């Protein structure tokens, strides 16, 4: 009986391990850009944002990452301005989503998107960029601007 339990436990472990390895092996290679933001009119703070600029990268996003540094996040890029949809499937931490126009100005904010929640998060406005940051880390407001090379990102 003990041998059967050990075999069952080993099987569960191997299933969990193989699912983790498959998820990590399917993760796209993200390039990074450094942007700055002014929080409460203080000195600019640098953010290191992974770039999701194609369908594969945008679909994968921050899924399956166990953690993210406080000065890191992801920027989703589209050449056209459209209503954008997101969800938190397989995302292990809560996020704030900042919807930006083509100049990098925040025109909409969705705060505290819950980890693993598959509810649709839909922008109310057409946007070219969405930045995801750890929830609550940056008290940004509508009208605040990310300082990146946005014209270069849209090429």
KEKE-3310 file (N, C-alpha, C; in steps of 0.2 Angstrom, whole numbers, plus 5000, padded with zeros to 4 digits):
npx = (5004:5010:5019:5011:5006:5017:5020:5009:5010:5023:5019:5010:5019:5027:5018:5015:5028:5031:5021:5025:5038:5034:5027:5037:5046:5038:5038:5040:5054:5057:5061:5068:5064:5069:5059:5054:5046:5036:5033:5021:5027:5040:5058:5062:5058:5065:5059:5059:5054:5047:5045:5030:5026:5021:5009:5011:5019:5011:4999:5005:5011:5013:5011:5013:5024:5033:5036:5040:5051:5050:5052:5049:5040:5028:5026:5013:5011:5004:5002:4991:4977:4965:4951:4956:4958:4960:4966:4969:4974:4983:4992:5002:5002:4994:4990:4992:4984:4989:4982:4987:4989:4995:5005:5010:5003:4993:4977:4968:4964:4966:4964:4972:4970:4966:4976:4976:4962:4950:4941:4936:4945:4942:4947:4940:4943:4951:4967:4985:4995:4998:5002:5008:5010:5016:5003:4998:5010:5014:5007:5000:4991:4977:4982:4996:5012:5021:5038:5046:5053:5041:5038:5047:5044:5032:5036)
npy = (4994:5006:5008:5010:5022:5030:5030:5036:5049:5052:5052:5063:5074:5073:5077:5090:5096:5094:5102:5115:5116:5115:5127:5137:5134:5138:5152:5167:5176:5191:5208:5222:5239:5254:5265:5281:5288:5301:5301:5308:5321:5320:5316:5308:5291:5276:5263:5246:5239:5225:5221:5218:5216:5209:5197:5184:5187:5197:5189:5180:5188:5192:5180:5165:5169:5169:5180:5198:5211:5227:5238:5235:5229:5227:5232:5233:5234:5241:5245:5251:5261:5255:5248:5238:5222:5212:5199:5190:5177:5164:5173:5177:5187:5202:5216:5233:5241:5252:5262:5269:5283:5286:5295:5292:5295:5293:5288:5280:5270:5254:5247:5236:5223:5206:5192:5177:5179:5177:5186:5198:5212:5227:5241:5257:5266:5269:5263:5263:5258:5248:5247:5236:5235:5230:5229:5244:5250:5261:5277:5282:5294:5298:5307:5308:5304:5292:5292:5287:5281:5282:5285:5277:5265:5262:5260)
npz = (5000:5004:4994:4983:4986:4986:4972:4967:4972:4966:4953:4953:4956:4945:4935:4939:4938:4924:4918:4923:4917:4903:4902:4905:4895:4884:4885:4877:4871:4878:4874:4882:4888:4894:4903:4910:4924:4932:4949:4959:4957:4960:4958:4942:4940:4935:4925:4921:4907:4900:4883:4874:4859:4848:4843:4849:4860:4866:4870:4879:4889:4906:4911:4921:4928:4943:4951:4951:4949:4959:4951:4938:4924:4911:4894:4882:4865:4851:4834:4829:4835:4847:4856:4870:4877:4892:4903:4918:4918:4923:4929:4942:4952:4958:4947:4941:4928:4915:4903:4888:4877:4860:4863:4875:4886:4901:4899:4905:4919:4926:4942:4953:4947:4949:4953:4943:4939:4927:4922:4910:4906:4900:4890:4890:4881:4865:4863:4861:4869:4883:4900:4912:4929:4945:4957:4966:4967:4961:4962:4950:4939:4929:4915:4918:4912:4903:4900:4886:4871:4862:4848:4842:4846:4839:4827)
capx = (5000:5014:5022:5006:5005:5023:5020:5004:5013:5028:5015:5007:5025:5030:5013:5016:5034:5031:5017:5029:5043:5031:5025:5043:5049:5034:5039:5043:5060:5055:5066:5067:5065:5069:5055:5054:5039:5037:5028:5020:5031:5047:5063:5059:5060:5066:5055:5062:5048:5047:5041:5026:5025:5018:5003:5013:5021:5005:4995:5008:5011:5016:5008:5018:5030:5031:5037:5042:5054:5046:5053:5048:5033:5027:5022:5010:5012:5000:5003:4984:4973:4959:4949:4960:4955:4965:4964:4974:4975:4990:4996:5003:5002:4990:4993:4988:4985:4988:4980:4991:4988:5001:5010:5012:4999:4988:4970:4963:4968:4962:4969:4972:4968:4967:4979:4972:4956:4949:4936:4938:4947:4942:4948:4934:4945:4956:4974:4991:5000:4996:5008:5006:5015:5013:4997:4999:5017:5015:5001:4999:4985:4975:4986:5003:5015:5027:5043:5049:5053:5035:5038:5052:5041:5027:5039)
capy = (5000:5012:5008:5013:5030:5034:5030:5041:5055:5054:5054:5070:5078:5074:5081:5097:5098:5094:5108:5121:5116:5117:5134:5141:5133:5142:5159:5171:5180:5198:5213:5227:5246:5258:5271:5285:5291:5305:5300:5314:5326:5319:5314:5303:5284:5271:5257:5241:5236:5220:5223:5214:5219:5204:5193:5179:5190:5200:5183:5177:5193:5191:5173:5160:5172:5169:5187:5203:5216:5232:5243:5231:5228:5225:5237:5230:5239:5240:5251:5254:5263:5251:5245:5233:5217:5209:5195:5188:5170:5161:5178:5175:5193:5208:5221:5239:5242:5259:5262:5275:5285:5286:5300:5289:5298:5288:5290:5276:5265:5248:5246:5230:5217:5200:5186:5172:5181:5177:5191:5202:5219:5230:5248:5261:5271:5266:5265:5260:5255:5246:5246:5233:5236:5227:5233:5248:5252:5268:5280:5286:5297:5300:5313:5307:5302:5288:5294:5282:5282:5280:5285:5272:5258:5261:5258)
capz = (5000:5004:4988:4978:4988:4983:4965:4965:4974:4961:4947:4954:4956:4938:4931:4940:4935:4917:4916:4924:4912:4897:4902:4905:4888:4879:4886:4872:4873:4878:4874:4887:4887:4900:4903:4916:4926:4938:4954:4964:4955:4962:4953:4938:4942:4930:4925:4916:4904:4894:4877:4871:4852:4843:4845:4854:4866:4870:4872:4884:4894:4912:4913:4923:4931:4950:4954:4947:4953:4960:4946:4932:4921:4904:4890:4877:4860:4845:4829:4828:4842:4847:4862:4872:4882:4895:4908:4923:4918:4925:4932:4949:4956:4956:4943:4939:4921:4913:4896:4886:4870:4856:4866:4881:4892:4904:4898:4908:4923:4930:4947:4957:4943:4954:4951:4941:4937:4920:4920:4905:4908:4893:4890:4887:4875:4860:4865:4857:4873:4890:4904:4918:4935:4952:4960:4971:4968:4958:4962:4944:4938:4922:4912:4919:4906:4903:4895:4882:4864:4859:4841:4840:4848:4835:4820)
cpx = (5004:5018:5018:5006:5011:5023:5015:5007:5019:5024:5013:5013:5027:5025:5014:5022:5034:5027:5021:5034:5040:5029:5031:5046:5045:5035:5043:5049:5058:5061:5064:5068:5065:5064:5056:5047:5041:5031:5027:5025:5038:5052:5060:5062:5060:5062:5058:5056:5049:5042:5037:5023:5022:5013:5005:5015:5015:5000:4998:5009:5015:5014:5014:5024:5028:5032:5039:5045:5049:5047:5053:5041:5033:5024:5020:5009:5008:5001:4996:4981:4967:4957:4953:4957:4961:4962:4970:4976:4982:4995:4996:5003:4997:4993:4988:4989:4984:4988:4983:4989:4995:5007:5013:5009:4994:4982:4965:4967:4963:4967:4967:4968:4970:4971:4974:4965:4955:4944:4940:4939:4947:4943:4941:4936:4950:4963:4979:4995:4996:5002:5005:5012:5011:5008:5000:5006:5018:5008:5000:4992:4983:4979:4994:5006:5021:5032:5048:5050:5047:5035:5042:5048:5035:5029:5038)
cpy = (5006:5013:5012:5021:5033:5035:5035:5048:5057:5056:5061:5075:5079:5078:5088:5100:5099:5100:5114:5121:5118:5125:5139:5140:5137:5149:5162:5175:5188:5203:5218:5234:5249:5264:5275:5287:5296:5304:5305:5319:5326:5318:5308:5296:5280:5265:5252:5237:5231:5222:5217:5217:5215:5200:5187:5182:5194:5195:5180:5182:5191:5184:5169:5163:5172:5176:5192:5209:5223:5238:5240:5230:5226:5231:5233:5236:5236:5246:5255:5256:5259:5250:5239:5228:5213:5204:5193:5181:5168:5167:5178:5181:5198:5213:5227:5240:5249:5259:5269:5276:5284:5290:5297:5292:5293:5292:5286:5271:5260:5246:5239:5224:5211:5195:5181:5173:5181:5182:5196:5209:5223:5238:5251:5265:5267:5268:5261:5256:5253:5244:5242:5233:5232:5232:5237:5251:5259:5271:5285:5288:5298:5307:5312:5303:5298:5291:5289:5284:5279:5280:5279:5265:5257:5259:5251)
cpz = (5000:4998:4983:4980:4985:4976:4963:4966:4968:4955:4947:4953:4949:4934:4932:4937:4928:4915:4917:4919:4905:4897:4902:4898:4883:4880:4880:4875:4872:4878:4879:4885:4893:4899:4910:4918:4932:4943:4959:4963:4958:4957:4949:4941:4936:4931:4919:4913:4899:4889:4874:4864:4847:4847:4850:4860:4870:4873:4879:4890:4900:4915:4916:4927:4939:4954:4949:4951:4953:4954:4939:4930:4914:4900:4884:4871:4854:4840:4828:4835:4842:4854:4864:4877:4885:4900:4912:4923:4919:4927:4939:4954:4954:4952:4943:4932:4919:4905:4893:4878:4866:4859:4872:4887:4894:4902:4902:4913:4926:4935:4950:4953:4947:4950:4949:4939:4930:4918:4915:4907:4901:4894:4887:4881:4871:4862:4861:4862:4880:4894:4910:4923:4941:4955:4966:4972:4966:4958:4956:4943:4931:4920:4914:4913:4907:4898:4892:4875:4861:4851:4838:4841:4842:4828:4818)
residu = (UNK:UNK:UNK:UNK:UNK:UNK:UNK:UNK:UNK:UNK:UNK:UNK:UNK:UNK:UNK:UNK:UNK:UNK:UNK:UNK:UNK:UNK:UNK:UNK:UNK:UNK:UNK:UNK:UNK:UNK:UNK:UNK:UNK:UNK:UNK:UNK:UNK:UNK:UNK:UNK:UNK:UNK:UNK:UNK:UNK:UNK:UNK:UNK:UNK:UNK:UNK:UNK:UNK:UNK:UNK:UNK:UNK:UNK:UNK:UNK:UNK:UNK:UNK:UNK:UNK:UNK:UNK:UNK:UNK:UNK:UNK:UNK:UNK:UNK:UNK:UNK:UNK:UNK:UNK:UNK:UNK:UNK:UNK:UNK:UNK:UNK:UNK:UNK:UNK:UNK:UNK:UNK:UNK:UNK:UNK:UNK:UNK:UNK:UNK:UNK:UNK:UNK:UNK:UNK:UNK:UNK:UNK:UNK:UNK:UNK:UNK:UNK:UNK:UNK:UNK:UNK:UNK:UNK:UNK:UNK:UNK:UNK:UNK:UNK:UNK:UNK:UNK:UNK:UNK:UNK:UNK:UNK:UNK:UNK:UNK:UNK:UNK:UNK:UNK:UNK:UNK:UNK:UNK:UNK:UNK:UNK:UNK:UNK:UNK:UNK:UNK:UNK:UNK:UNK:UNK)
# end
